[in-house]
Amino acid sequence: VTVGNWADLTGGAVGYTGNMNGAVTDVANVMTAGVTVRVGDNSYRVGGLIGGSFYYDAFAEYIPTPTVFSLTNCATDGAVEAGENSTAVGAVIGYAYQLESKNVTTTMEIMPIGQE
């Protein structure tokens, strides 16, 4: 997965997950193997599996809180490469709101773009 600068909600499997009505979405038995997620400068909420919980201030009237999800029996393997000034970058999830997880593993490497 390769995305340019200012990427948001980028993941090795999905960009974001969760219900917009506050209910918890169960994500189970999902694996990424040998995946490279590469985002450019100033990117946000980037993960080896899921970018994160969906939320934007512009939609706060309709979606007042970030989406919520849980992870069970999930795994990631590969690399996440992020450009300068990128934030909320993770081996499994970039950002999660009220996450519950069980049996989640990773061998994902996180590094700046261009570093081997």
C-alpha positions as protocol buffer text, in pm:
chain_id: "A"
residue {
  index: 1
  type: VAL
  ca { x: 0 y: 0 z: 0 }
}
residue {
  index: 2
  type: THR
  ca { x: 164 y: 325 z: -111 }
}
residue {
  index: 3
  type: VAL
  ca { x: 5 y: 665 z: -58 }
}
residue {
  index: 4
  type: GLY
  ca { x: 144 y: 1017 z: -102 }
}
residue {
  index: 5
  type: ASN
  ca { x: 173 y: 1306 z: 143 }
}
residue {
  index: 6
  type: TRP
  ca { x: -105 y: 1399 z: 386 }
}
residue {
  index: 7
  type: ALA
  ca { x: -250 y: 1046 z: 389 }
}
residue {
  index: 8
  type: ASP
  ca { x: -506 y: 974 z: 660 }
}
residue {
  index: 9
  type: LEU
  ca { x: -667 y: 651 z: 780 }
}
residue {
  index: 10
  type: THR
  ca { x: -438 y: 419 z: 585 }
}
residue {
  index: 11
  type: GLY
  ca { x: -398 y: 52 z: 681 }
}
residue {
  index: 12
  type: GLY
  ca { x: -258 y: -273 z: 546 }
}
residue {
  index: 13
  type: ALA
  ca { x: -609 y: -424 z: 540 }
}
residue {
  index: 14
  type: VAL
  ca { x: -853 y: -132 z: 587 }
}
residue {
  index: 15
  type: GLY
  ca { x: -837 y: 242 z: 637 }
}
residue {
  index: 16
  type: TYR
  ca { x: -1092 y: 265 z: 916 }
}
residue {
  index: 17
  type: THR
  ca { x: -1347 y: 50 z: 1090 }
}
residue {
  index: 18
  type: GLY
  ca { x: -1622 y: 85 z: 1347 }
}
residue {
  index: 19
  type: ASN
  ca { x: -1989 y: 174 z: 1358 }
}
residue {
  index: 20
  type: MET
  ca { x: -2092 y: 535 z: 1342 }
}
residue {
  index: 21
  type: ASN
  ca { x: -2374 y: 473 z: 1592 }
}
residue {
  index: 22
  type: GLY
  ca { x: -2143 y: 402 z: 1888 }
}
residue {
  index: 23
  type: ALA
  ca { x: -2174 y: 22 z: 1875 }
}
residue {
  index: 24
  type: VAL
  ca { x: -1851 y: -178 z: 1883 }
}
residue {
  index: 25
  type: THR
  ca { x: -1745 y: -345 z: 1558 }
}
residue {
  index: 26
  type: ASP
  ca { x: -1572 y: -679 z: 1617 }
}
residue {
  index: 27
  type: VAL
  ca { x: -1268 y: -736 z: 1393 }
}
residue {
  index: 28
  type: ALA
  ca { x: -1155 y: -1097 z: 1425 }
}
residue {
  index: 29
  type: ASN
  ca { x: -912 y: -1337 z: 1260 }
}
residue {
  index: 30
  type: VAL
  ca { x: -756 y: -1082 z: 1022 }
}
residue {
  index: 31
  type: MET
  ca { x: -389 y: -1107 z: 927 }
}
residue {
  index: 32
  type: THR
  ca { x: -155 y: -910 z: 706 }
}
residue {
  index: 33
  type: ALA
  ca { x: 160 y: -1096 z: 600 }
}
residue {
  index: 34
  type: GLY
  ca { x: 454 y: -941 z: 418 }
}
residue {
  index: 35
  type: VAL
  ca { x: 269 y: -613 z: 375 }
}
residue {
  index: 36
  type: THR
  ca { x: 442 y: -278 z: 335 }
}
residue {
  index: 37
  type: VAL
  ca { x: 237 y: 30 z: 412 }
}
residue {
  index: 38
  type: ARG
  ca { x: 416 y: 343 z: 287 }
}
residue {
  index: 39
  type: VAL
  ca { x: 283 y: 695 z: 340 }
}
residue {
  index: 40
  type: GLY
  ca { x: 435 y: 1033 z: 260 }
}
residue {
  index: 41
  type: ASP
  ca { x: 504 y: 1333 z: 479 }
}
residue {
  index: 42
  type: ASN
  ca { x: 249 y: 1472 z: 727 }
}
residue {
  index: 43
  type: SER
  ca { x: 39 y: 1155 z: 730 }
}
residue {
  index: 44
  type: TYR
  ca { x: -190 y: 1060 z: 1018 }
}
residue {
  index: 45
  type: ARG
  ca { x: -353 y: 741 z: 1153 }
}
residue {
  index: 46
  type: VAL
  ca { x: -150 y: 478 z: 969 }
}
residue {
  index: 47
  type: GLY
  ca { x: -136 y: 110 z: 1075 }
}
residue {
  index: 48
  type: GLY
  ca { x: -16 y: -227 z: 957 }
}
residue {
  index: 49
  type: LEU
  ca { x: -372 y: -361 z: 983 }
}
residue {
  index: 50
  type: ILE
  ca { x: -610 y: -67 z: 1035 }
}
residue {
  index: 51
  type: GLY
  ca { x: -553 y: 306 z: 997 }
}
residue {
  index: 52
  type: GLY
  ca { x: -786 y: 386 z: 1286 }
}
residue {
  index: 53
  type: SER
  ca { x: -1115 y: 499 z: 1423 }
}
residue {
  index: 54
  type: PHE
  ca { x: -1310 y: 731 z: 1193 }
}
residue {
  index: 55
  type: TYR
  ca { x: -1353 y: 1086 z: 1320 }
}
residue {
  index: 56
  type: TYR
  ca { x: -1327 y: 1437 z: 1173 }
}
residue {
  index: 57
  type: ASP
  ca { x: -1426 y: 1764 z: 1338 }
}
residue {
  index: 58
  type: ALA
  ca { x: -1613 y: 1860 z: 1019 }
}
residue {
  index: 59
  type: PHE
  ca { x: -1853 y: 1566 z: 1074 }
}
residue {
  index: 60
  type: ALA
  ca { x: -1892 y: 1607 z: 1451 }
}
residue {
  index: 61
  type: GLU
  ca { x: -2256 y: 1709 z: 1412 }
}
residue {
  index: 62
  type: TYR
  ca { x: -2330 y: 1368 z: 1257 }
}
residue {
  index: 63
  type: ILE
  ca { x: -2063 y: 1153 z: 1421 }
}
residue {
  index: 64
  type: PRO
  ca { x: -1992 y: 1308 z: 1763 }
}
residue {
  index: 65
  type: THR
  ca { x: -1737 y: 1047 z: 1877 }
}
residue {
  index: 66
  type: PRO
  ca { x: -1479 y: 834 z: 1694 }
}
residue {
  index: 67
  type: THR
  ca { x: -1590 y: 489 z: 1578 }
}
residue {
  index: 68
  type: VAL
  ca { x: -1519 y: 204 z: 1822 }
}
residue {
  index: 69
  type: PHE
  ca { x: -1390 y: -143 z: 1740 }
}
residue {
  index: 70
  type: SER
  ca { x: -1232 y: -448 z: 1904 }
}
residue {
  index: 71
  type: LEU
  ca { x: -959 y: -681 z: 1776 }
}
residue {
  index: 72
  type: THR
  ca { x: -943 y: -1056 z: 1841 }
}
residue {
  index: 73
  type: ASN
  ca { x: -694 y: -1308 z: 1699 }
}
residue {
  index: 74
  type: CYS
  ca { x: -530 y: -1063 z: 1458 }
}
residue {
  index: 75
  type: ALA
  ca { x: -168 y: -1039 z: 1340 }
}
residue {
  index: 76
  type: THR
  ca { x: 53 y: -818 z: 1125 }
}
residue {
  index: 77
  type: ASP
  ca { x: 384 y: -881 z: 952 }
}
residue {
  index: 78
  type: GLY
  ca { x: 585 y: -653 z: 725 }
}
residue {
  index: 79
  type: ALA
  ca { x: 671 y: -285 z: 749 }
}
residue {
  index: 80
  type: VAL
  ca { x: 515 y: 56 z: 796 }
}
residue {
  index: 81
  type: GLU
  ca { x: 718 y: 337 z: 641 }
}
residue {
  index: 82
  type: ALA
  ca { x: 613 y: 694 z: 714 }
}
residue {
  index: 83
  type: GLY
  ca { x: 736 y: 1029 z: 587 }
}
residue {
  index: 84
  type: GLU
  ca { x: 844 y: 1326 z: 795 }
}
residue {
  index: 85
  type: ASN
  ca { x: 603 y: 1476 z: 1049 }
}
residue {
  index: 86
  type: SER
  ca { x: 370 y: 1175 z: 1032 }
}
residue {
  index: 87
  type: THR
  ca { x: 181 y: 1098 z: 1353 }
}
residue {
  index: 88
  type: ALA
  ca { x: -33 y: 817 z: 1497 }
}
residue {
  index: 89
  type: VAL
  ca { x: 166 y: 548 z: 1314 }
}
residue {
  index: 90
  type: GLY
  ca { x: 146 y: 194 z: 1451 }
}
residue {
  index: 91
  type: ALA
  ca { x: 241 y: -166 z: 1374 }
}
residue {
  index: 92
  type: VAL
  ca { x: -121 y: -278 z: 1411 }
}
residue {
  index: 93
  type: ILE
  ca { x: -336 y: 37 z: 1437 }
}
residue {
  index: 94
  type: GLY
  ca { x: -256 y: 404 z: 1388 }
}
residue {
  index: 95
  type: TYR
  ca { x: -526 y: 532 z: 1625 }
}
residue {
  index: 96
  type: ALA
  ca { x: -805 y: 359 z: 1814 }
}
residue {
  index: 97
  type: TYR
  ca { x: -1078 y: 501 z: 2034 }
}
residue {
  index: 98
  type: GLN
  ca { x: -1170 y: 283 z: 2334 }
}
residue {
  index: 99
  type: LEU
  ca { x: -1008 y: -26 z: 2181 }
}
residue {
  index: 100
  type: GLU
  ca { x: -1040 y: -371 z: 2335 }
}
residue {
  index: 101
  type: SER
  ca { x: -798 y: -633 z: 2205 }
}
residue {
  index: 102
  type: LYS
  ca { x: -722 y: -999 z: 2267 }
}
residue {
  index: 103
  type: ASN
  ca { x: -452 y: -1219 z: 2113 }
}
residue {
  index: 104
  type: VAL
  ca { x: -310 y: -957 z: 1877 }
}
residue {
  index: 105
  type: THR
  ca { x: 51 y: -1001 z: 1761 }
}
residue {
  index: 106
  type: THR
  ca { x: 290 y: -822 z: 1530 }
}
residue {
  index: 107
  type: THR
  ca { x: 634 y: -852 z: 1375 }
}
residue {
  index: 108
  type: MET
  ca { x: 577 y: -531 z: 1178 }
}
residue {
  index: 109
  type: GLU
  ca { x: 868 y: -286 z: 1159 }
}
residue {
  index: 110
  type: ILE
  ca { x: 806 y: 88 z: 1175 }
}
residue {
  index: 111
  type: MET
  ca { x: 1060 y: 314 z: 1005 }
}
residue {
  index: 112
  type: PRO
  ca { x: 1106 y: 640 z: 818 }
}
residue {
  index: 113
  type: ILE
  ca { x: 1074 y: 618 z: 440 }
}
residue {
  index: 114
  type: GLY
  ca { x: 1397 y: 513 z: 276 }
}
residue {
  index: 115
  type: GLN
  ca { x: 1546 y: 345 z: 582 }
}
residue {
  index: 116
  type: GLU
  ca { x: 1633 y: -24 z: 545 }
}
